[in-house]
Amino acid sequence: MANTGTLLVISGPSGVGKSTVVARLRERIPFHFSVSATTRRPRSGERNGVDYYFVGEDEFEELVEGGRLLEWAEYSGRRYGTPRGPVITRLEAGEHVLLDIENLGAMQVKRSYPEATTIFLAPPSRDELERRLRSRGDTDEVDIQTRLEVAGWQEEMARGEFDYVVVNDELDRVVDEIVRIIRSPSH
């Protein structure tokens, strides 16, 4: 198992900046970014098979029933899951794999693959998270309030369950901290 890659799981509330952090992290460390399956509709500019595998409810249920997902969770009425095969194949080949998934999925991964390193990206404050959600321009008022409520629960849960909680207050500092975590022999 000495050549097994690292499985890095990054979670955080909607609007915290996970995609931005992951994009910058990719510039610093080589890893395979695992593409999740989801039942939500694509946002503008998202591509099937690149950003997500966009699937219908029936197809997602087949993935669950067939045991073909490493984890899956429901969030804001949509389901998200990580296809198992590609992740395990890359880890066994010695590659690092990064998952950008929700809290419950991260805990499923940690149970089934205890060697995974889990990092929760927390907002600097609730007010800043609300500002970020509003600035996206793709979320209505009811959805914003729901996401803020969910974010509070996610952060509380993460502080007891995740290996690391990193406050996403300044991009370069956050990426430096995650790089240190990945490179530390004790992670």
LOKEZA-676730 format. One record per residue: residue in one letter; x, y, z of N, C-alpha, C, O, CB in turn; residue number from 1. Coordinates in steps of 0.05 Angstrom, whole numbers, plus 5000, padded with zeros to 4 digits. Glycine has a CB too. Layout:
  aa  neast  nnorth   nup  caeast  canorth  caup  ceast  cnorth   cup  oeast  onorth   oup  cbeast  cbnorth  cbup    i
   a      X       Y     Z       X        Y     Z      X       Y     Z      X       Y     Z       X        Y     Z  NUM
...
//
This chain:
  aa  neast  nnorth   nup  caeast  canorth  caup  ceast  cnorth   cup  oeast  onorth   oup  cbeast  cbnorth  cbup    i
   m   5016    4976  5000    5000     5000  5000   5017    5025  5000   5006    5047  5000    4982     5000  5024    1
   a   5043    5023  5000    5061     5046  5001   5057    5065  4978   5061    5089  4981    5090     5037  5002    2
   n   5048    5055  4955    5045     5072  4932   5017    5083  4929   5011    5096  4909    5052     5057  4907    3
   t   5000    5079  4948    4972     5088  4947   4972    5119  4949   4986    5131  4965    4955     5076  4969    4
   g   4956    5131  4932    4953     5160  4932   4937    5170  4956   4925    5154  4970    4941     5170  4906    5
   t   4936    5196  4959    4921     5208  4981   4893    5215  4971   4890    5226  4949    4935     5233  4992    6
   l   4873    5208  4987    4846     5216  4981   4840    5241  4999   4838    5239  5023    4825     5193  4987    7
   l   4836    5264  4986    4831     5289  4999   4802    5297  4995   4793    5299  4972    4850     5312  4989    8
   v   4787    5301  5017    4759     5308  5015   4756    5337  5025   4763    5343  5048    4742     5288  5032    9
   i   4745    5354  5008    4740     5382  5015   4710    5386  5015   4697    5381  4995    4755     5402  4996   10
   s   4700    5397  5037    4672     5403  5040   4669    5432  5050   4689    5444  5058    4658     5383  5059   11
   g   4645    5442  5048    4639     5468  5059   4612    5477  5049   4601    5465  5030    4660     5488  5050   12
   p   4600    5497  5061    4574     5506  5053   4573    5518  5025   4594    5528  5015    4563     5525  5073   13
   s   4550    5517  5013    4546     5530  4987   4554    5559  4989   4545    5574  5007    4516     5527  4978   14
   g   4570    5569  4971    4579     5596  4970   4604    5603  4985   4613    5626  4985    4557     5613  4981   15
   v   4616    5582  4998    4640     5588  5014   4665    5592  4996   4685    5603  5005    4645     5565  5033   16
   g   4664    5583  4971    4687     5586  4953   4703    5561  4948   4726    5562  4941    4705     5607  4965   17
   k   4690    5538  4951    4704     5512  4946   4716    5511  4918   4739    5503  4915    4685     5489  4951   18
   s   4700    5518  4898    4710     5516  4871   4734    5533  4866   4753    5524  4852    4688     5524  4851   19
   t   4734    5557  4877    4757     5575  4874   4782    5564  4887   4804    5564  4876    4750     5603  4885   20
   v   4778    5554  4912    4801     5542  4927   4812    5517  4912   4836    5514  4909    4792     5534  4955   21
   v   4794    5500  4903    4802     5476  4888   4817    5483  4863   4837    5471  4856    4778     5458  4882   22
   a   4807    5503  4848    4821     5511  4823   4849    5521  4829   4868    5514  4815    4805     5534  4809   23
   r   4853    5537  4850    4880     5547  4857   4897    5524  4867   4921    5523  4862    4878     5569  4878   24
   l   4885    5506  4882    4900     5483  4893   4911    5465  4870   4933    5455  4871    4882     5466  4911   25
   r   4895    5463  4849    4903     5447  4825   4928    5458  4812   4944    5444  4800    4881     5445  4805   26
   e   4932    5485  4815    4956     5497  4804   4981    5490  4820   5004    5493  4811    4952     5528  4803   27
   r   4977    5481  4845    5000     5477  4863   5007    5447  4867   5030    5441  4871    4993     5489  4890   28
   i   4987    5430  4866    4992     5402  4872   4978    5385  4851   4954    5389  4844    4982     5394  4900   29
   p   4992    5365  4839    4978     5348  4820   4959    5328  4834   4967    5314  4852    4999     5332  4803   30
   f   4935    5328  4825    4915     5308  4835   4894    5305  4814   4889    5321  4796    4903     5317  4862   31
   h   4880    5283  4817    4857     5277  4800   4833    5288  4814   4827    5281  4837    4854     5246  4793   32
   f   4817    5305  4801    4793     5316  4812   4770    5298  4805   4763    5295  4782    4788     5345  4802   33
   s   4759    5286  4826    4737     5267  4821   4712    5282  4813   4704    5302  4826    4732     5250  4846   34
   v   4699    5274  4792    4675     5286  4782   4651    5272  4795   4648    5248  4792    4673     5285  4751   35
   s   4634    5287  4808    4610     5276  4822   4587    5274  4803   4585    5288  4783    4602     5294  4846   36
   a   4569    5255  4809    4544     5253  4795   4524    5270  4811   4525    5270  4836    4534     5223  4792   37
   t   4505    5283  4797    4485     5298  4811   4459    5298  4796   4458    5295  4772    4494     5327  4815   38
   t   4437    5301  4811    4411     5304  4799   4403    5333  4794   4381    5338  4784    4390     5290  4816   39
   r   4420    5352  4802    4413     5380  4798   4418    5388  4769   4434    5374  4755    4429     5399  4817   40
   r   4405    5409  4760    4409     5419  4733   4436    5434  4731   4445    5445  4750    4386     5437  4725   41
   p   4448    5433  4707    4473     5448  4704   4469    5478  4706   4449    5489  4698    4485     5441  4676   42
   r   4489    5491  4718    4490     5520  4719   4503    5529  4692   4515    5513  4678    4506     5531  4743   43
   s   4500    5554  4686    4511     5565  4662   4541    5560  4660   4556    5566  4679    4505     5596  4660   44
   g   4549    5548  4638    4577     5543  4633   4587    5516  4643   4609    5507  4636    4593     5564  4646   45
   e   4571    5502  4659    4579     5475  4668   4576    5455  4646   4557    5456  4631    4563     5467  4694   46
   r   4595    5436  4645    4594     5415  4625   4591    5387  4637   4605    5381  4657    4619     5417  4607   47
   n   4574    5371  4625    4571     5343  4634   4597    5328  4630   4609    5329  4609    4548     5330  4618   48
   g   4604    5313  4651    4628     5297  4651   4653    5313  4658   4675    5301  4663    4632     5286  4623   49
   v   4651    5339  4660    4674     5356  4668   4669    5367  4695   4685    5364  4714    4678     5378  4647   50
   d   4646    5382  4698    4640     5394  4724   4624    5374  4742   4630    5371  4765    4623     5419  4720   51
   y   4606    5360  4730    4590     5339  4743   4581    5319  4721   4583    5325  4697    4565     5351  4758   52
   y   4572    5296  4730    4556     5279  4712   4527    5285  4720   4518    5279  4742    4563     5247  4716   53
   f   4513    5298  4702    4485     5306  4706   4467    5283  4699   4466    5275  4675    4478     5332  4691   54
   v   4454    5271  4718    4437     5248  4714   4409    5252  4725   4405    5269  4742    4450     5223  4727   55
   g   4390    5236  4715    4363     5237  4725   4361    5221  4751   4379    5206  4759    4343     5227  4704   56
   e   4338    5224  4764    4333     5210  4790   4335    5180  4786   4347    5166  4803    4306     5217  4801   57
   d   4324    5169  4765    4324     5140  4760   4353    5129  4757   4360    5109  4769    4308     5132  4736   58
   e   4369    5143  4741    4396     5135  4737   4413    5137  4763   4429    5119  4768    4410     5152  4715   59
   f   4408    5158  4778    4422     5161  4804   4415    5137  4822   4432    5126  4835    4415     5188  4817   60
   e   4389    5130  4823    4380     5108  4840   4394    5082  4831   4400    5065  4848    4350     5105  4839   61
   e   4398    5078  4806    4411     5054  4796   4441    5053  4806   4451    5032  4813    4411     5053  4765   62
   l   4454    5076  4806    4481     5078  4817   4482    5070  4846   4500    5056  4855    4493     5106  4812   63
   v   4463    5081  4862    4461     5074  4891   4456    5045  4894   4471    5031  4909    4439     5091  4904   64
   e   4436    5034  4882    4428     5006  4885   4450    4987  4876   4453    4966  4888    4402     5000  4869   65
   g   4465    4995  4856    4487     4978  4846   4513    4980  4862   4532    4967  4855    4492     4985  4817   66
   g   4513    4996  4883    4537     5000  4899   4560    5013  4883   4583    5009  4890    4546     4973  4909   67
   r   4552    5029  4863    4573     5041  4846   4581    5069  4855   4594    5083  4840    4563     5041  4818   68
   l   4572    5077  4879    4580     5103  4889   4596    5100  4915   4588    5084  4932    4555     5121  4894   69
   l   4618    5114  4918    4634     5114  4942   4619    5127  4965   4621    5119  4988    4661     5128  4937   70
   e   4603    5147  4958    4586     5161  4977   4564    5174  4961   4566    5178  4937    4602     5181  4994   71
   w   4543    5182  4975    4522     5199  4963   4507    5212  4986   4505    5202  5008    4504     5182  4945   72
   a   4496    5235  4979    4480     5251  4998   4460    5267  4984   4462    5273  4960    4499     5269  5016   73
   e   4439    5276  4998    4420     5294  4988   4424    5321  5000   4429    5323  5025    4390     5284  4993   74
   y   4424    5342  4984    4429     5369  4993   4410    5388  4978   4411    5389  4954    4458     5377  4990   75
   s   4394    5403  4993    4375     5422  4981   4358    5409  4960   4353    5420  4938    4391     5446  4968   76
   g   4349    5384  4966    4331     5371  4947   4344    5358  4923   4330    5347  4906    4310     5389  4938   77
   r   4370    5359  4922    4385     5346  4899   4403    5325  4911   4412    5326  4934    4401     5367  4883   78
   r   4409    5305  4894    4427     5283  4903   4454    5286  4889   4456    5293  4866    4415     5255  4898   79
   y   4475    5280  4904    4503     5282  4895   4517    5256  4903   4512    5246  4925    4518     5307  4906   80
   g   4534    5246  4886    4549     5222  4893   4575    5219  4878   4579    5231  4857    4532     5197  4888   81
   t   4593    5203  4889    4619     5200  4877   4622    5172  4866   4620    5152  4881    4642     5205  4898   82
   p   4625    5169  4839    4629     5143  4827   4654    5129  4840   4675    5141  4840    4632     5145  4797   83
   r   4650    5105  4849    4670     5090  4864   4694    5081  4847   4717    5086  4854    4658     5065  4876   84
   g   4689    5070  4824    4710     5058  4808   4734    5076  4801   4757    5069  4806    4699     5048  4783   85
   p   4728    5099  4789    4750     5117  4782   4768    5126  4805   4792    5129  4802    4739     5141  4768   86
   v   4756    5130  4828    4771     5139  4852   4790    5117  4861   4814    5122  4865    4752     5147  4875   87
   i   4780    5093  4864    4797     5071  4874   4819    5064  4855   4842    5060  4863    4780     5046  4880   88
   t   4813    5064  4829    4833     5058  4808   4856    5078  4810   4879    5070  4809    4820     5059  4780   89
   r   4850    5104  4812    4871     5124  4813   4887    5123  4839   4912    5126  4838    4859     5152  4810   90
   l   4874    5118  4861    4888     5116  4887   4908    5092  4886   4931    5095  4894    4869     5112  4910   91
   e   4899    5070  4875    4916     5046  4873   4939    5050  4854   4959    5037  4856    4899     5022  4864   92
   a   4936    5069  4835    4957     5076  4816   4977    5096  4829   4996    5104  4815    4946     5086  4790   93
   g   4972    5104  4854    4990     5123  4867   4983    5152  4863   4998    5170  4871    5017     5118  4858   94
   e   4961    5158  4850    4953     5185  4845   4938    5196  4869   4924    5182  4883    4936     5188  4819   95
   h   4939    5223  4872    4923     5236  4893   4896    5242  4880   4894    5249  4857    4937     5263  4903   96
   v   4875    5239  4896    4847     5244  4887   4834    5264  4905   4836    5262  4930    4831     5218  4885   97
   l   4821    5284  4894    4807     5304  4909   4777    5302  4905   4767    5300  4882    4817     5332  4902   98
   l   4762    5301  4926    4733     5301  4925   4723    5327  4936   4731    5336  4958    4721     5277  4941   99
   d   4704    5340  4922    4691     5365  4932   4662    5357  4937   4646    5357  4918    4694     5389  4911  100
   i   4656    5349  4962    4630     5338  4968   4619    5350  4994   4633    5363  5009    4631     5307  4970  101
   e   4593    5344  4999    4580     5355  5023   4588    5338  5048   4600    5317  5046    4550     5354  5019  102
   n   4582    5349  5071    4590     5337  5097   4582    5308  5100   4599    5292  5107    4577     5353  5119  103
   l   4557    5301  5095    4549     5274  5099   4563    5255  5081   4571    5232  5089    4518     5271  5095  104
   g   4568    5263  5056    4584     5247  5038   4612    5243  5047   4624    5222  5045    4583     5259  5010  105
   a   4624    5265  5058    4651     5264  5069   4653    5244  5091   4673    5229  5093    4660     5292  5078  106
   m   4633    5243  5108    4633     5224  5131   4630    5195  5121   4641    5177  5132    4611     5231  5151  107
   q   4614    5191  5100    4612     5165  5088   4639    5156  5077   4647    5133  5080    4591     5165  5065  108
   v   4653    5174  5063    4680     5168  5053   4699    5160  5076   4713    5141  5074    4691     5191  5036  109
   k   4698    5176  5097    4716     5172  5120   4711    5144  5132   4730    5131  5141    4713     5194  5141  110
   r   4686    5136  5133    4679     5110  5145   4689    5087  5126   4699    5067  5136    4649     5107  5149  111
   s   4686    5091  5100    4693     5069  5082   4722    5070  5074   4733    5050  5064    4676     5071  5057  112
   y   4736    5094  5077    4764     5097  5070   4776    5114  5092   4781    5138  5088    4767     5110  5042  113
   p   4782    5103  5116    4792     5118  5139   4817    5135  5134   4823    5154  5148    4797     5100  5162  114
   e   4833    5127  5114    4858     5141  5108   4853    5168  5094   4871    5184  5091    4875     5124  5090  115
   a   4828    5173  5086    4821     5199  5073   4827    5222  5092   4824    5220  5116    4792     5199  5064  116
   t   4835    5245  5081    4840     5269  5096   4816    5287  5090   4811    5294  5067    4867     5283  5088  117
   t   4801    5295  5111    4778     5312  5107   4783    5340  5116   4794    5345  5138    4754     5300  5123  118
   i   4776    5360  5099    4780     5388  5104   4753    5402  5100   4741    5399  5079    4802     5400  5086  119
   f   4744    5417  5120    4720     5433  5117   4728    5462  5113   4742    5474  5130    4702     5430  5142  120
   l   4719    5474  5092    4723     5503  5087   4700    5518  5100   4677    5515  5093    4725     5510  5056  121
   a   4707    5535  5120    4687     5551  5134   4688    5580  5125   4709    5590  5117    4692     5549  5165  122
   p   4665    5593  5124    4665     5621  5117   4676    5638  5140   4676    5629  5163    4636     5631  5110  123
   p   4687    5662  5135    4697     5679  5156   4675    5687  5176   4680    5691  5199    4710     5704  5144  124
   s   4650    5689  5165    4627     5697  5181   4602    5690  5166   4602    5685  5142    4628     5727  5189  125
   r   4579    5689  5180    4553     5685  5167   4547    5707  5148   4537    5703  5126    4531     5682  5188  126
   d   4554    5732  5156    4548     5755  5139   4564    5753  5112   4553    5759  5091    4556     5782  5153  127
   e   4589    5745  5114    4605     5742  5090   4594    5720  5072   4594    5722  5048    4635     5736  5097  128
   l   4585    5698  5084    4574     5676  5068   4549    5686  5054   4545    5680  5030    4567     5652  5086  129
   e   4532    5701  5068    4508     5712  5055   4515    5730  5032   4503    5729  5011    4491     5727  5076  130
   r   4536    5747  5036    4544     5765  5015   4553    5749  4990   4546    5756  4967    4567     5783  5024  131
   r   4569    5727  4995    4578     5711  4973   4555    5697  4958   4555    5696  4933    4598     5690  4983  132
   l   4536    5687  4973    4513     5674  4961   4497    5694  4943   4489    5687  4921    4494     5662  4982  133
   r   4493    5718  4954    4478     5738  4939   4493    5747  4914   4481    5753  4893    4472     5763  4956  134
   s   4520    5749  4915    4535     5759  4893   4536    5739  4869   4541    5747  4847    4564     5764  4902  135
   r   4529    5713  4875    4529     5694  4853   4506    5700  4833   4509    5694  4809    4525     5666  4864  136
   g   4484    5711  4843    4462     5719  4826   4446    5696  4815   4429    5700  4797    4473     5734  4803  137
   d   4449    5671  4825    4434     5649  4815   4417    5636  4837   4408    5613  4834    4453     5628  4803  138
   t   4413    5650  4859    4399     5639  4882   4377    5658  4892   4383    5682  4897    4419     5633  4905  139
   d   4353    5648  4894    4331     5665  4904   4332    5668  4934   4347    5654  4948    4304     5655  4895  140
   e   4315    5686  4945    4316     5693  4973   4310    5668  4991   4324    5664  5011    4296     5714  4979  141
   v   4291    5652  4984    4284     5629  5000   4308    5609  5001   4315    5599  5022    4259     5614  4989  142
   d   4320    5605  4978    4343     5588  4975   4367    5598  4992   4381    5583  5004    4351     5584  4946  143
   i   4371    5624  4991    4393     5636  5007   4389    5631  5036   4408    5622  5050    4395     5667  5002  144
   q   4365    5635  5046    4360     5631  5075   4363    5601  5082   4373    5595  5103    4331     5640  5082  145
   t   4353    5583  5065    4357     5554  5070   4386    5547  5070   4395    5532  5088    4342     5538  5048  146
   r   4402    5557  5051    4430     5551  5050   4445    5562  5075   4464    5549  5084    4443     5562  5025  147
   l   4437    5585  5085    4450     5596  5109   4444    5578  5133   4461    5574  5150    4440     5625  5114  148
   e   4419    5569  5135    4412     5551  5157   4428    5525  5156   4439    5515  5176    4381     5544  5157  149
   v   4429    5513  5132    4445     5489  5128   4474    5494  5134   4487    5476  5146    4441     5479  5098  150
   a   4485    5517  5126    4513     5523  5131   4519    5523  5161   4541    5513  5169    4520     5551  5119  151
   g   4501    5533  5177    4506     5532  5206   4508    5504  5217   4526    5498  5233    4484     5547  5221  152
   w   4491    5487  5208    4492     5459  5216   4517    5445  5206   4530    5430  5220    4467     5443  5206  153
   q   4524    5451  5181    4548     5439  5169   4573    5446  5185   4590    5429  5190    4551     5447  5140  154
   e   4576    5471  5192    4600     5480  5206   4602    5468  5234   4623    5459  5243    4601     5510  5207  155
   e   4579    5467  5247    4578     5455  5274   4586    5425  5273   4602    5416  5289    4550     5458  5286  156
   m   4575    5411  5254    4582     5383  5250   4611    5379  5243   4624    5360  5253    4564     5370  5229  157
   a   4621    5396  5225    4649     5393  5216   4669    5396  5238   4689    5382  5239    4654     5413  5194  158
   r   4664    5414  5257    4683     5419  5278   4687    5394  5296   4707    5392  5309    4673     5442  5296  159
   g   4668    5375  5296    4671     5351  5311   4679    5327  5295   4689    5307  5306    4646     5345  5325  160
   e   4676    5328  5268    4680     5305  5252   4703    5306  5232   4715    5285  5225    4656     5299  5237  161
   f   4710    5330  5222    4730     5332  5201   4758    5333  5213   4762    5341  5236    4725     5358  5185  162
   d   4778    5324  5197    4806     5325  5206   4815    5354  5210   4830    5360  5228    4824     5311  5186  163
   y   4806    5372  5192    4815     5400  5192   4791    5418  5185   4775    5411  5169    4838     5405  5173  164
   v   4790    5442  5198    4771     5463  5191   4789    5487  5183   4805    5496  5200    4751     5470  5214  165
   v   4785    5497  5159    4801     5519  5148   4782    5541  5141   4764    5538  5125    4819     5510  5123  166
   v   4787    5565  5153    4770     5588  5147   4779    5600  5120   4802    5607  5117    4771     5609  5170  167
   n   4760    5602  5101    4766     5613  5075   4763    5643  5075   4743    5655  5067    4747     5600  5053  168
   d   4784    5656  5086    4783     5685  5088   4801    5699  5068   4795    5722  5060    4792     5693  5116  169
   e   4822    5686  5059    4841     5698  5039   4852    5675  5023   4865    5657  5033    4864     5715  5054  170
   l   4847    5676  4997    4852     5653  4979   4881    5641  4982   4884    5617  4986    4847     5661  4951  171
   d   4901    5658  4979    4928     5648  4979   4935    5635  5006   4948    5614  5007    4948     5670  4973  172
   r   4927    5647  5028    4932     5636  5054   4918    5608  5057   4930    5590  5068    4922     5655  5077  173
   v   4893    5607  5048    4878     5582  5050   4892    5559  5034   4895    5537  5044    4849     5586  5040  174
   v   4900    5566  5010    4913     5546  4993   4939    5537  5005   4946    5514  5005    4917     5557  4964  175
   d   4955    5556  5016    4980     5549  5029   4975    5530  5052   4990    5511  5056    4994     5575  5039  176
   e   4954    5536  5068    4948     5519  5091   4940    5490  5082   4949    5471  5094    4925     5531  5107  177
   i   4924    5488  5061    4917     5461  5051   4941    5447  5040   4943    5423  5044    4895     5464  5030  178
   v   4958    5461  5026    4983     5448  5015   5000    5437  5039   5010    5415  5037    4999     5468  4998  179
   r   5002    5453  5060    5017     5444  5084   5004    5418  5096   5018    5400  5104    5019     5466  5105  180
   i   4978    5418  5097    4964     5394  5107   4970    5370  5090   4976    5349  5101    4933     5400  5108  181
   i   4968    5373  5064    4972     5350  5046   5001    5340  5048   5006    5316  5047    4966     5358  5017  182
   r   5020    5358  5050    5048     5351  5051   5058    5342  5078   5079    5330  5080    5065     5374  5042  183
   s   5042    5346  5099    5052     5338  5126   5050    5308  5128   5031    5296  5120    5035     5352  5148  184
   p   5071    5296  5140    5072     5267  5142   5050    5255  5160   5043    5232  5158    5099     5258  5152  185
   s   5038    5272  5177    5018     5262  5196   4989    5263  5186   4971    5255  5200    5020     5276  5221  186
   h   4985    5275  5162    4957     5278  5153   4945    5251  5148   4922    5249  5140    4956     5295  5127  187
//
